[in-house]
Amino acid sequence: MEPEVHRPPPTASVAEARQWEDKIRVSKSAYSSFQTTQREVALVMDVIRADIGRMQERGGRLDSLAERASVLDTSSHEFQRCANAVQQKAEQETSVTSLLMVVVVTLCIVFMFSVSSRFSFFC
């Protein structure tokens, strides 16, 4: 929408008519400058809206990542608990096996001495 243009009165002198023309040029220039500024503001607003949309998307992705990190943390604690239980069970089995081997070796040594002592009486 262009600004309203007023015409000089028909009785105006040449100098007054030129002044009117200068005013019209300045008015059109100012209007054109105003339109340009409005277009630039509209472009900046579009960029700002796009940036806000991208920030909201990024916020959603960050929320998703935070949730996944929480699940991963919980899973890692569960894994650590299970790994500790398995390690304790393995250590128990190793202790029992070691004790059993000591008992068997001790019994073998006792048996060998008892058998060898029987044979030593006969010799």
C-alpha positions as CSV (number, residue, x, y, z in Angstrom):
1,M,0.0,0.0,0.0
2,E,1.6,3.2,-1.1
3,P,1.3,6.5,0.8
4,E,-1.3,8.9,-0.3
5,V,0.1,11.4,-2.7
6,H,-1.2,15.0,-2.5
7,R,-1.0,17.2,-5.6
8,P,-0.1,20.8,-5.3
9,P,-2.9,23.2,-5.8
10,P,-3.4,24.3,-9.4
11,T,-2.6,27.9,-8.5
12,A,0.9,26.9,-7.1
13,S,4.0,28.5,-8.5
14,V,6.7,26.6,-10.2
15,A,8.8,26.7,-7.1
16,E,5.9,25.4,-4.9
17,A,5.3,22.6,-7.4
18,R,9.0,21.6,-7.2
19,Q,8.7,21.6,-3.4
20,W,5.7,19.3,-3.7
21,E,7.6,17.0,-6.1
22,D,10.6,16.9,-3.6
23,K,8.2,16.0,-0.8
24,I,6.6,13.3,-2.9
25,R,10.1,11.8,-3.7
26,V,11.1,11.9,0.0
27,S,7.7,10.4,0.9
28,K,8.1,7.6,-1.6
29,S,11.7,7.0,-0.6
30,A,10.7,6.9,3.1
31,Y,7.8,4.5,2.2
32,S,10.2,2.3,0.2
33,S,12.7,2.3,3.0
34,F,9.9,1.4,5.4
35,Q,8.8,-1.5,3.2
36,T,12.4,-2.7,2.9
37,T,12.7,-2.6,6.7
38,Q,9.5,-4.4,7.1
39,R,10.7,-7.2,4.7
40,E,14.0,-7.4,6.6
41,V,12.1,-7.7,9.9
42,A,9.9,-10.4,8.5
43,L,13.0,-12.3,7.3
44,V,14.6,-12.0,10.7
45,M,11.4,-13.2,12.3
46,D,11.3,-16.2,10.0
47,V,14.9,-17.0,11.0
48,I,14.2,-16.6,14.7
49,R,11.1,-18.9,14.4
50,A,13.2,-21.5,12.6
51,D,15.9,-21.3,15.3
52,I,13.3,-21.7,18.0
53,G,11.9,-24.8,16.2
54,R,15.4,-26.3,16.0
55,M,16.1,-25.5,19.6
56,Q,12.8,-27.3,20.6
57,E,13.8,-30.3,18.5
58,R,17.3,-30.3,20.1
59,G,15.6,-30.1,23.5
60,G,13.5,-33.1,22.7
61,R,16.5,-35.1,21.5
62,L,18.4,-34.1,24.7
63,D,15.5,-35.3,26.8
64,S,15.5,-38.6,24.9
65,L,19.3,-38.9,25.4
66,A,18.9,-38.2,29.1
67,E,16.3,-40.9,29.4
68,R,18.5,-43.4,27.5
69,A,21.4,-42.5,29.7
70,S,19.3,-43.2,32.8
71,V,18.3,-46.6,31.5
72,L,21.9,-47.4,30.6
73,D,23.0,-46.3,34.1
74,T,20.4,-48.6,35.7
75,S,21.4,-51.5,33.4
76,S,25.1,-51.0,34.2
77,H,24.4,-51.1,38.0
78,E,22.4,-54.3,37.5
79,F,25.2,-55.8,35.4
80,Q,27.8,-54.9,38.1
81,R,25.6,-56.5,40.8
82,C,25.3,-59.7,38.7
83,A,29.0,-59.7,37.9
84,N,29.9,-59.4,41.6
85,A,27.5,-62.3,42.5
86,V,29.1,-64.5,39.8
87,Q,32.6,-63.6,41.0
88,Q,31.7,-64.4,44.6
89,K,30.2,-67.8,43.5
90,A,33.4,-68.6,41.5
91,E,35.6,-67.7,44.4
92,Q,33.5,-69.9,46.7
93,E,33.7,-72.8,44.2
94,T,37.5,-72.3,44.0
95,S,37.8,-72.3,47.8
96,V,35.7,-75.5,48.0
97,T,37.8,-77.2,45.3
98,S,41.0,-76.1,46.9
99,L,39.9,-77.4,50.3
100,L,38.7,-80.7,48.7
101,M,42.1,-81.1,47.0
102,V,43.9,-80.5,50.3
103,V,41.7,-83.1,52.0
104,V,42.3,-85.7,49.2
105,V,46.0,-85.1,49.2
106,T,46.2,-85.4,53.0
107,L,44.2,-88.6,52.9
108,C,46.4,-90.0,50.2
109,I,49.5,-89.2,52.2
110,V,48.0,-90.7,55.4
111,F,47.0,-93.8,53.4
112,M,50.5,-94.1,51.9
113,F,52.1,-93.9,55.3
114,S,49.7,-96.4,56.8
115,V,50.3,-98.8,54.0
116,S,54.1,-98.3,54.1
117,S,54.1,-98.8,57.9
118,R,52.3,-102.2,57.5
119,F,54.9,-103.3,55.0
120,S,57.8,-102.2,57.1
121,F,56.8,-104.6,59.9
122,F,57.0,-107.5,57.5
123,C,60.4,-106.6,56.3
